[in-house]
Amino acid sequence: MTRPLLIGDFDDLSGFAFNPENPSGVKYLHSEPVRELKALLQRYGSPPVIPRGSREFVNASSFVTHGLASYEDDAVVSPKSTQIGRALTVWLHVSNACNLSCGYCYIPGLRKAATSGIAQHLMTPSLAHRAVEELLELCRENGFRRLQIKFAGGEPTLNEPVVMGVCEAAEKAREYSDIGIDLRMLTNGVFDSSYWIPIFKRHRIGVSISVDGAPAEHDQTRFTAHRVPSAPNSKSRIMRLGTWETVNKTISDMLSAGIKPYLLCTVTPKNIFSIREFVSYCQSNVVGFRLSPVRDNRSFAEPSVSEMMTDTLCAIYEDMGKHYPINMPIERFARFAEWNLNVKKDLACGSCRSTLSIDQVGRVASCQMRMNVPFGGIGTTTVSHAFHKIQLAPENKPLVTPGRKTGDCIACKWRYSCAGGCPEHTRDVFATADHSSPWCRLYGTLMPIYIRAIAQQLKRAVDHVHGNELARRHAKQSAPADRFASASLQ
C-alpha cells in the first residue's frame, strides 16, 4: 500500500505536510507552496510522482528535495538510514538491585528496595572488562562502527567500581580501536550528585533520569523503603520516603555543572493528570523529556484508562504546539515513545538487530525486558555467539526481519512513524512481536496531533524569525521574505 501525505492548513493559509510512506520530518510551508503542493496532489496522486518532461518537473524540485514528492522512475530513498551497519547498543545491566521499588518495573527478577547485602546482585569488574572486549569484537565481526554502552539496572550507581572500570576500559579502547564508543546511563537520580557529577563530566556519560510525573505522583511510585523499629515485642514497620526532593536536587546540580540530563517519564493511570505539571517543570528548567505509556499487561486493556490517557496526552501536545518555547523543539525536548519522524523505521528499536542486553552474571538477551530468556553468556560462550543465536531464533524473526511482519502494522498509515511501539512489550502481552502494539489506539490517535503540534511550533518559529527579518527589511526597503520554509528546528 502507499500511504498518502498528511497535510494541514493554518488560518493564514500556510500549512504543513508529512510523508508517512517515507518520513523525513514535518514540513512547514508558506501559503504559495501549499497551493502548489495541493495542485500536485490533485494531478499526480499522494504522494505525487512527477513525470519527467511534465510542466511541473522543475518547479516540483523543492517538494522532491524535502521528501514530499518524487520523480517518476526515481528510487525512493529515505533521507537517513536506520539499518544496522552503524551502531550497536548494549544495555549493560551492572546491578540487579535497585534502591527503589516501582510497581510497574519490567526488569525480570529485580531485587527491589535494596539497602544492604547487594554484592551478589552486582556485576563484577572482571566480567565487565571481558564484556567490553567481547562487545568490541562483536562490532568488528558484524560491521558496527560504534558501540553505545548504556549502564543500567536496577540502579547502576549502586555499582560504582564496575561503572568506573568500564569507563576506563572505554578510554583505553579508544586509543587502539577504530570502533567509536559512547557511554550512557539510565538512573533513578537517587545518588550522591557531588560524587557522580565529576564522573559524568570526566567520562562524558550522557545521563537519563527516570521520573514519574509531578512531585506528589512521583513520590507515590518512586520511594525508598526503610525498616524502622516499632513498639517492644512487635514487628518492625516499613517506612516509605519519596525521592522527588533528591531527584530534583540531582537535576539542579547537574544543570549547574553544565550537564543536561534527559528525563524519562512513564505515563500511568496514576500520574496521567500530573503530566502537565511535569511538562511545565521541564520547560522551566529547559530540559528535554520523553513520555512513554506504561509497559504493563493491564492499563491498555481497560477502555476507560486507555481513553483517559489518550485524551489527556492529545490535549497536552495540542497545547505544546501552541505554546511550547520555539527554542525547545518538540521532537527533541518533548518526545513521545520511540517516535522519530525524521527517519523511516520499520521497528521502534534495534532489538535482535542492533541492540542486546548483558545481565549482572554475563547472560546475553535481546533486551532488558527479556533477560529471563538468555541465549548464552560470557564464560560459557561469547557475546558474538549469543548475538547470532538471538538472530537465528524463530521467535525473533519478526524483529530481525520486520519487513516480513504479517500483523496489523503492515497496513497502518503510521507504520514507519510509530514503527509499532516497543516490540518487547508487544511480545510480552501477545506472545509474539508480529502484532500491533498494545497501545495502538493511543498511537494512532495521538500521531496526527503530535505532527500538527510540531508544525505549529515550526510556524511560530518561522513567524518570529520572519517578523524580525521583515522589520529589518522594511527599514532598509529590502526584498520580501522567502516563499518556502520547512524542516524542523533541530
Disulfide bonds with the S-S distance in Angstrom:
none
